[in-house]
């Protein structure tokens, strides 16, 4: 299968879900963003994994598991986000046994898989289908464009033009309101399917 490599663009506090964070992954070649809602603990663990100079006084769960993987003579080779179903991402962590070369694939929450990937500096991949369903393309804002806001009410989307929807989508991504961005993107895709 032709996997698309993702890089971590950042983690920010979710404006739509209390106590949650948005992990922003990006396809290297197309700049399509993949926002994943994660919990507080996972956000902290990913951040600490990215900051190689900061070490907590006691090992976090992901650090403990990483130590176990190394002790068992395995290497984490990659993470694959292979599906999105009802807004939930599904991922696999791929390991390789250094002694005999056998591969081991474990199902994992995407947040845990990414937390492990940063500890092993392993690549993160997804499928074109996941990018198409949940990816957001941030377009450049035109100078002098009027400010509009999206309330998150899908009922008012039908009255907007396609150009307005794209503008609101750009604003939602900039404001890191990924729930609104996803809703706007779905409306844009729905209209584009009617045109085709």
C-alpha atoms as an extended CHARMM CRD file, in Angstrom:
* protein
*
       196  EXT
         1         1  UNK       CA              0.0000000000        0.0000000000        0.0000000000  PROA      1               0.0000000000
         2         2  UNK       CA              1.1950000000        3.5300000000       -0.7650000000  PROA      2               0.0000000000
         3         3  UNK       CA              1.4960000000        5.2260000000        2.6350000000  PROA      3               0.0000000000
         4         4  UNK       CA              1.7750000000        8.9780000000        3.1120000000  PROA      4               0.0000000000
         5         5  UNK       CA              4.3640000000       10.1840000000        5.6130000000  PROA      5               0.0000000000
         6         6  UNK       CA              3.2470000000       12.6050000000        8.3080000000  PROA      6               0.0000000000
         7         7  UNK       CA              5.2310000000       14.9900000000       10.4610000000  PROA      7               0.0000000000
         8         8  UNK       CA              4.1890000000       16.4640000000       13.7990000000  PROA      8               0.0000000000
         9         9  UNK       CA              3.3020000000       20.1380000000       13.3780000000  PROA      9               0.0000000000
        10        10  UNK       CA              2.3240000000       20.8210000000       16.9720000000  PROA      10              0.0000000000
        11        11  UNK       CA              0.0070000000       20.2830000000       19.9040000000  PROA      11              0.0000000000
        12        12  UNK       CA             -2.4650000000       22.8560000000       21.1080000000  PROA      12              0.0000000000
        13        13  UNK       CA             -5.2790000000       23.0810000000       23.6160000000  PROA      13              0.0000000000
        14        14  UNK       CA             -8.6020000000       22.1590000000       22.0220000000  PROA      14              0.0000000000
        15        15  UNK       CA            -11.0040000000       25.0890000000       21.9500000000  PROA      15              0.0000000000
        16        16  UNK       CA            -13.9890000000       22.8020000000       21.4720000000  PROA      16              0.0000000000
        17        17  UNK       CA            -13.3920000000       19.9920000000       23.9880000000  PROA      17              0.0000000000
        18        18  UNK       CA            -12.5760000000       20.7940000000       27.5860000000  PROA      18              0.0000000000
        19        19  UNK       CA             -9.4520000000       19.0410000000       28.8560000000  PROA      19              0.0000000000
        20        20  UNK       CA             -8.4900000000       17.8210000000       25.3850000000  PROA      20              0.0000000000
        21        21  UNK       CA             -5.6860000000       18.7410000000       23.0270000000  PROA      21              0.0000000000
        22        22  UNK       CA             -5.3110000000       18.7390000000       19.2550000000  PROA      22              0.0000000000
        23        23  UNK       CA             -2.3090000000       16.9250000000       17.8060000000  PROA      23              0.0000000000
        24        24  UNK       CA             -1.6620000000       18.3770000000       14.3710000000  PROA      24              0.0000000000
        25        25  UNK       CA              0.0160000000       16.0430000000       11.8890000000  PROA      25              0.0000000000
        26        26  UNK       CA              0.9060000000       17.1690000000        8.3690000000  PROA      26              0.0000000000
        27        27  UNK       CA              1.5380000000       15.3210000000        5.1160000000  PROA      27              0.0000000000
        28        28  UNK       CA              5.0460000000       16.3250000000        4.0390000000  PROA      28              0.0000000000
        29        29  UNK       CA              4.3340000000       16.7650000000        0.3350000000  PROA      29              0.0000000000
        30        30  UNK       CA              0.8350000000       18.2730000000        0.1640000000  PROA      30              0.0000000000
        31        31  UNK       CA              0.7470000000       20.1610000000        3.5020000000  PROA      31              0.0000000000
        32        32  UNK       CA             -2.6380000000       18.5720000000        4.2460000000  PROA      32              0.0000000000
        33        33  UNK       CA             -3.1470000000       18.7220000000        8.0220000000  PROA      33              0.0000000000
        34        34  UNK       CA             -4.5750000000       15.8380000000       10.0320000000  PROA      34              0.0000000000
        35        35  UNK       CA             -5.9550000000       17.0150000000       13.4100000000  PROA      35              0.0000000000
        36        36  UNK       CA             -6.2510000000       14.3160000000       16.0860000000  PROA      36              0.0000000000
        37        37  UNK       CA             -7.9760000000       15.0430000000       19.4110000000  PROA      37              0.0000000000
        38        38  UNK       CA             -5.9370000000       13.5640000000       22.2750000000  PROA      38              0.0000000000
        39        39  UNK       CA             -6.0420000000       13.6240000000       26.0680000000  PROA      39              0.0000000000
        40        40  UNK       CA             -3.9760000000       15.6910000000       28.4790000000  PROA      40              0.0000000000
        41        41  UNK       CA             -1.6680000000       12.8390000000       29.5220000000  PROA      41              0.0000000000
        42        42  UNK       CA             -0.9310000000       11.8360000000       25.9180000000  PROA      42              0.0000000000
        43        43  UNK       CA             -0.2790000000       15.4750000000       24.9210000000  PROA      43              0.0000000000
        44        44  UNK       CA              2.1950000000       15.7950000000       27.7940000000  PROA      44              0.0000000000
        45        45  UNK       CA              3.8560000000       12.5000000000       26.8890000000  PROA      45              0.0000000000
        46        46  UNK       CA              4.2420000000       13.4450000000       23.2000000000  PROA      46              0.0000000000
        47        47  UNK       CA              5.6140000000       16.8750000000       24.1480000000  PROA      47              0.0000000000
        48        48  UNK       CA              8.1620000000       15.3410000000       26.5270000000  PROA      48              0.0000000000
        49        49  UNK       CA              9.1130000000       12.7990000000       23.8580000000  PROA      49              0.0000000000
        50        50  UNK       CA              9.7680000000       15.6180000000       21.3860000000  PROA      50              0.0000000000
        51        51  UNK       CA             11.8380000000       17.5820000000       23.9290000000  PROA      51              0.0000000000
        52        52  UNK       CA             14.8280000000       15.2590000000       24.2560000000  PROA      52              0.0000000000
        53        53  UNK       CA             16.4770000000       17.4550000000       26.9350000000  PROA      53              0.0000000000
        54        54  UNK       CA             13.6140000000       17.2310000000       29.4480000000  PROA      54              0.0000000000
        55        55  UNK       CA             13.3860000000       14.1020000000       31.5780000000  PROA      55              0.0000000000
        56        56  UNK       CA             10.6400000000       13.6230000000       34.1730000000  PROA      56              0.0000000000
        57        57  UNK       CA             11.8470000000       12.4650000000       37.6060000000  PROA      57              0.0000000000
        58        58  UNK       CA              9.9990000000        9.1530000000       37.1870000000  PROA      58              0.0000000000
        59        59  UNK       CA              9.3500000000        7.3740000000       33.8580000000  PROA      59              0.0000000000
        60        60  UNK       CA              6.0230000000        7.9630000000       32.1510000000  PROA      60              0.0000000000
        61        61  UNK       CA              4.0790000000        4.9460000000       30.8770000000  PROA      61              0.0000000000
        62        62  UNK       CA              5.3590000000        5.4840000000       27.3190000000  PROA      62              0.0000000000
        63        63  UNK       CA              8.9510000000        5.7260000000       28.5920000000  PROA      63              0.0000000000
        64        64  UNK       CA              8.4890000000        2.4850000000       30.5220000000  PROA      64              0.0000000000
        65        65  UNK       CA              7.0920000000        0.6950000000       27.4670000000  PROA      65              0.0000000000
        66        66  UNK       CA              9.9220000000        2.0830000000       25.2850000000  PROA      66              0.0000000000
        67        67  UNK       CA             12.4540000000        0.6880000000       27.7680000000  PROA      67              0.0000000000
        68        68  UNK       CA             10.7110000000       -2.6890000000       27.6590000000  PROA      68              0.0000000000
        69        69  UNK       CA             10.7680000000       -2.7170000000       23.8380000000  PROA      69              0.0000000000
        70        70  UNK       CA             14.5200000000       -2.0490000000       23.8490000000  PROA      70              0.0000000000
        71        71  UNK       CA             15.1420000000       -4.6290000000       26.6040000000  PROA      71              0.0000000000
        72        72  UNK       CA             13.2650000000       -7.2430000000       24.5630000000  PROA      72              0.0000000000
        73        73  UNK       CA             15.5950000000       -6.4270000000       21.6340000000  PROA      73              0.0000000000
        74        74  UNK       CA             12.8880000000       -4.9390000000       19.4020000000  PROA      74              0.0000000000
        75        75  UNK       CA             12.8890000000       -1.7360000000       17.3580000000  PROA      75              0.0000000000
        76        76  UNK       CA              9.8310000000        0.3740000000       16.6580000000  PROA      76              0.0000000000
        77        77  UNK       CA              9.9990000000        0.7740000000       12.8840000000  PROA      77              0.0000000000
        78        78  UNK       CA              6.8730000000        2.8210000000       12.1000000000  PROA      78              0.0000000000
        79        79  UNK       CA              3.3770000000        3.9230000000       13.0740000000  PROA      79              0.0000000000
        80        80  UNK       CA              0.5210000000        3.6690000000       10.5870000000  PROA      80              0.0000000000
        81        81  UNK       CA             -2.7650000000        5.5250000000       11.0170000000  PROA      81              0.0000000000
        82        82  UNK       CA             -4.7830000000        3.2290000000        8.7960000000  PROA      82              0.0000000000
        83        83  UNK       CA             -8.4430000000        4.1720000000        9.3480000000  PROA      83              0.0000000000
        84        84  UNK       CA            -10.8740000000        6.7520000000       10.6530000000  PROA      84              0.0000000000
        85        85  UNK       CA            -14.2990000000        5.5520000000       11.7200000000  PROA      85              0.0000000000
        86        86  UNK       CA            -16.9280000000        7.8540000000       13.2800000000  PROA      86              0.0000000000
        87        87  UNK       CA            -14.2160000000       10.4250000000       14.0200000000  PROA      87              0.0000000000
        88        88  UNK       CA            -11.9160000000        7.8940000000       15.7320000000  PROA      88              0.0000000000
        89        89  UNK       CA             -8.4870000000        7.1770000000       14.2610000000  PROA      89              0.0000000000
        90        90  UNK       CA             -7.1280000000        3.6060000000       14.2730000000  PROA      90              0.0000000000
        91        91  UNK       CA             -3.3860000000        2.9550000000       14.3050000000  PROA      91              0.0000000000
        92        92  UNK       CA             -0.8040000000        0.1860000000       14.3280000000  PROA      92              0.0000000000
        93        93  UNK       CA              2.6540000000        0.2430000000       15.8520000000  PROA      93              0.0000000000
        94        94  UNK       CA              5.1120000000       -1.8380000000       13.8130000000  PROA      94              0.0000000000
        95        95  UNK       CA              8.0320000000       -3.4810000000       15.5880000000  PROA      95              0.0000000000
        96        96  UNK       CA             10.9560000000       -5.5660000000       14.3480000000  PROA      96              0.0000000000
        97        97  UNK       CA             12.7070000000       -8.2390000000       16.3890000000  PROA      97              0.0000000000
        98        98  UNK       CA             16.4080000000       -7.4230000000       16.1170000000  PROA      98              0.0000000000
        99        99  UNK       CA             17.4210000000      -11.0430000000       16.8460000000  PROA      99              0.0000000000
       100       100  UNK       CA             15.4680000000      -12.8260000000       14.0990000000  PROA      100             0.0000000000
       101       101  UNK       CA             14.0110000000      -10.0310000000       11.9270000000  PROA      101             0.0000000000
       102       102  UNK       CA             10.3800000000      -10.9940000000       12.5890000000  PROA      102             0.0000000000
       103       103  UNK       CA              7.8080000000       -8.2260000000       12.5120000000  PROA      103             0.0000000000
       104       104  UNK       CA              5.2280000000       -7.5710000000       15.2120000000  PROA      104             0.0000000000
       105       105  UNK       CA              2.1980000000       -5.3350000000       14.6600000000  PROA      105             0.0000000000
       106       106  UNK       CA              0.2240000000       -4.0050000000       17.6360000000  PROA      106             0.0000000000
       107       107  UNK       CA             -3.0920000000       -2.1540000000       17.5120000000  PROA      107             0.0000000000
       108       108  UNK       CA             -2.9070000000        1.1340000000       19.4510000000  PROA      108             0.0000000000
       109       109  UNK       CA             -4.6650000000        4.3950000000       20.0620000000  PROA      109             0.0000000000
       110       110  UNK       CA             -3.1870000000        6.9950000000       17.7420000000  PROA      110             0.0000000000
       111       111  UNK       CA             -2.0770000000        9.1900000000       20.6460000000  PROA      111             0.0000000000
       112       112  UNK       CA             -0.1480000000        6.2860000000       22.2140000000  PROA      112             0.0000000000
       113       113  UNK       CA              1.3120000000        5.2670000000       18.8540000000  PROA      113             0.0000000000
       114       114  UNK       CA              2.6040000000        8.8120000000       18.2200000000  PROA      114             0.0000000000
       115       115  UNK       CA              3.9690000000        9.0410000000       21.7900000000  PROA      115             0.0000000000
       116       116  UNK       CA              5.9640000000        5.8700000000       21.1060000000  PROA      116             0.0000000000
       117       117  UNK       CA              7.0610000000        6.9890000000       17.6230000000  PROA      117             0.0000000000
       118       118  UNK       CA              8.6600000000       10.1790000000       18.9750000000  PROA      118             0.0000000000
       119       119  UNK       CA             10.6630000000        8.1540000000       21.4940000000  PROA      119             0.0000000000
       120       120  UNK       CA             12.1030000000        5.9570000000       18.7340000000  PROA      120             0.0000000000
       121       121  UNK       CA             12.2250000000        8.7380000000       16.1230000000  PROA      121             0.0000000000
       122       122  UNK       CA             10.1460000000        6.4110000000       13.9490000000  PROA      122             0.0000000000
       123       123  UNK       CA              8.2020000000        7.6100000000       10.9000000000  PROA      123             0.0000000000
       124       124  UNK       CA              4.4280000000        8.1100000000       11.0840000000  PROA      124             0.0000000000
       125       125  UNK       CA              2.3630000000        7.1740000000        8.0290000000  PROA      125             0.0000000000
       126       126  UNK       CA             -1.2720000000        7.2500000000        6.9650000000  PROA      126             0.0000000000
       127       127  UNK       CA             -3.3240000000        6.2370000000        3.9540000000  PROA      127             0.0000000000
       128       128  UNK       CA             -4.6590000000        8.4570000000        1.1970000000  PROA      128             0.0000000000
       129       129  UNK       CA             -8.1730000000        7.5250000000        2.3010000000  PROA      129             0.0000000000
       130       130  UNK       CA             -7.5930000000        8.8400000000        5.8530000000  PROA      130             0.0000000000
       131       131  UNK       CA             -6.0920000000       12.0560000000        4.4360000000  PROA      131             0.0000000000
       132       132  UNK       CA             -9.0850000000       12.4600000000        2.1270000000  PROA      132             0.0000000000
       133       133  UNK       CA            -11.6360000000       11.8690000000        4.8830000000  PROA      133             0.0000000000
       134       134  UNK       CA            -10.0830000000       13.8300000000        7.7420000000  PROA      134             0.0000000000
       135       135  UNK       CA             -7.3430000000       16.0040000000        6.2470000000  PROA      135             0.0000000000
       136       136  UNK       CA             -7.6140000000       19.7760000000        6.0960000000  PROA      136             0.0000000000
       137       137  UNK       CA             -5.7920000000       21.8520000000        3.4970000000  PROA      137             0.0000000000
       138       138  UNK       CA             -4.9590000000       25.3180000000        4.7720000000  PROA      138             0.0000000000
       139       139  UNK       CA             -5.0810000000       27.8080000000        1.9180000000  PROA      139             0.0000000000
       140       140  UNK       CA             -3.3490000000       31.1720000000        1.9780000000  PROA      140             0.0000000000
       141       141  UNK       CA             -5.5250000000       34.0600000000        3.0750000000  PROA      141             0.0000000000
       142       142  UNK       CA             -6.1400000000       36.8090000000        0.5660000000  PROA      142             0.0000000000
       143       143  UNK       CA             -5.0990000000       40.2820000000        1.7760000000  PROA      143             0.0000000000
       144       144  UNK       CA             -7.9910000000       42.5160000000        2.7530000000  PROA      144             0.0000000000
       145       145  UNK       CA            -10.4210000000       39.6200000000        3.1660000000  PROA      145             0.0000000000
       146       146  UNK       CA            -13.3540000000       40.2840000000        5.4550000000  PROA      146             0.0000000000
       147       147  UNK       CA            -13.5080000000       38.5750000000        8.8180000000  PROA      147             0.0000000000
       148       148  UNK       CA            -16.3190000000       36.0860000000        9.2500000000  PROA      148             0.0000000000
       149       149  UNK       CA            -16.9180000000       33.5890000000       11.9940000000  PROA      149             0.0000000000
       150       150  UNK       CA            -18.3310000000       30.1140000000       12.0140000000  PROA      150             0.0000000000
       151       151  UNK       CA            -20.5370000000       29.2390000000       14.9450000000  PROA      151             0.0000000000
       152       152  UNK       CA            -20.3550000000       25.4890000000       14.4090000000  PROA      152             0.0000000000
       153       153  UNK       CA            -24.0260000000       25.2750000000       13.4490000000  PROA      153             0.0000000000
       154       154  UNK       CA            -24.1950000000       23.1950000000       10.2800000000  PROA      154             0.0000000000
       155       155  UNK       CA            -27.6520000000       24.5660000000        9.4950000000  PROA      155             0.0000000000
       156       156  UNK       CA            -26.2300000000       27.9190000000        8.4090000000  PROA      156             0.0000000000
       157       157  UNK       CA            -23.6670000000       26.3890000000        6.0150000000  PROA      157             0.0000000000
       158       158  UNK       CA            -26.1250000000       25.8520000000        3.1760000000  PROA      158             0.0000000000
       159       159  UNK       CA            -26.6160000000       29.6030000000        2.7670000000  PROA      159             0.0000000000
       160       160  UNK       CA            -22.8770000000       30.2240000000        2.2400000000  PROA      160             0.0000000000
       161       161  UNK       CA            -21.0340000000       30.1920000000       -1.0610000000  PROA      161             0.0000000000
       162       162  UNK       CA            -18.2180000000       27.7370000000       -1.7050000000  PROA      162             0.0000000000
       163       163  UNK       CA            -15.7510000000       30.6270000000       -1.5160000000  PROA      163             0.0000000000
       164       164  UNK       CA            -17.1300000000       31.6170000000        1.9160000000  PROA      164             0.0000000000
       165       165  UNK       CA            -16.8180000000       28.0280000000        3.1230000000  PROA      165             0.0000000000
       166       166  UNK       CA            -13.1480000000       27.9160000000        2.0970000000  PROA      166             0.0000000000
       167       167  UNK       CA            -12.5010000000       31.2080000000        3.9100000000  PROA      167             0.0000000000
       168       168  UNK       CA            -14.2080000000       29.9520000000        7.0740000000  PROA      168             0.0000000000
       169       169  UNK       CA            -12.2440000000       26.6950000000        6.8190000000  PROA      169             0.0000000000
       170       170  UNK       CA             -8.9580000000       28.6280000000        6.6980000000  PROA      170             0.0000000000
       171       171  UNK       CA            -10.0150000000       30.6980000000        9.7200000000  PROA      171             0.0000000000
       172       172  UNK       CA            -11.0900000000       27.6180000000       11.6940000000  PROA      172             0.0000000000
       173       173  UNK       CA             -7.7230000000       25.9430000000       11.0940000000  PROA      173             0.0000000000
       174       174  UNK       CA             -5.8350000000       29.1020000000       12.0690000000  PROA      174             0.0000000000
       175       175  UNK       CA             -7.9330000000       29.3020000000       15.2470000000  PROA      175             0.0000000000
       176       176  UNK       CA             -7.2620000000       25.5770000000       15.8040000000  PROA      176             0.0000000000
       177       177  UNK       CA            -11.0060000000       24.8990000000       15.9070000000  PROA      177             0.0000000000
       178       178  UNK       CA            -10.6570000000       21.5220000000       14.2040000000  PROA      178             0.0000000000
       179       179  UNK       CA            -14.2050000000       20.3750000000       14.9090000000  PROA      179             0.0000000000
       180       180  UNK       CA            -15.5910000000       23.3390000000       12.9590000000  PROA      180             0.0000000000
       181       181  UNK       CA            -12.9380000000       22.8400000000       10.2780000000  PROA      181             0.0000000000
       182       182  UNK       CA            -13.9340000000       19.2160000000        9.8240000000  PROA      182             0.0000000000
       183       183  UNK       CA            -17.6120000000       20.1680000000        9.5340000000  PROA      183             0.0000000000
       184       184  UNK       CA            -16.7990000000       22.8720000000        6.9800000000  PROA      184             0.0000000000
       185       185  UNK       CA            -14.6210000000       20.5050000000        4.9920000000  PROA      185             0.0000000000
       186       186  UNK       CA            -17.3840000000       17.8990000000        4.8940000000  PROA      186             0.0000000000
       187       187  UNK       CA            -19.8020000000       20.5150000000        3.5210000000  PROA      187             0.0000000000
       188       188  UNK       CA            -17.2450000000       21.4950000000        0.8450000000  PROA      188             0.0000000000
       189       189  UNK       CA            -16.7360000000       17.8350000000       -0.1360000000  PROA      189             0.0000000000
       190       190  UNK       CA            -20.5070000000       17.2870000000       -0.2350000000  PROA      190             0.0000000000
       191       191  UNK       CA            -20.9080000000       20.2160000000       -2.6500000000  PROA      191             0.0000000000
       192       192  UNK       CA            -17.9690000000       19.1200000000       -4.7930000000  PROA      192             0.0000000000
       193       193  UNK       CA            -19.5090000000       15.6600000000       -5.1630000000  PROA      193             0.0000000000
       194       194  UNK       CA            -22.7200000000       17.2830000000       -6.4530000000  PROA      194             0.0000000000
       195       195  UNK       CA            -20.6960000000       19.2180000000       -9.0360000000  PROA      195             0.0000000000
       196       196  UNK       CA            -18.9040000000       16.0390000000      -10.2320000000  PROA      196             0.0000000000
